[in-house]
Amino acid sequence: MEAVSSLFGTLWEVWKEMATVFWEVGLKLFHLSLWIISGIIILPCVYVAGSLYPMWQEWGEDM
């Protein structure tokens, strides 16, 4: 009986360690996905502000 409880105790410790590692990796992947989402939103805005907006001003002067 002691061997079985020792086995489950060891398995419990291994599971806790694996959960800790998965949690850390998951958080890093979550932060990476936030950076990607913000890049998808911000980079086109920078392009529009730098390239297209001056053209809109020129087009507006003709009207």
ABEGO torsion letter per residue (X at the ends): XAAAAAAAAAAAAAAAAAAAAAAAAAAAAAAAAAAAAAAAAAAAAAAAAAAAAAAAAAAAAAX
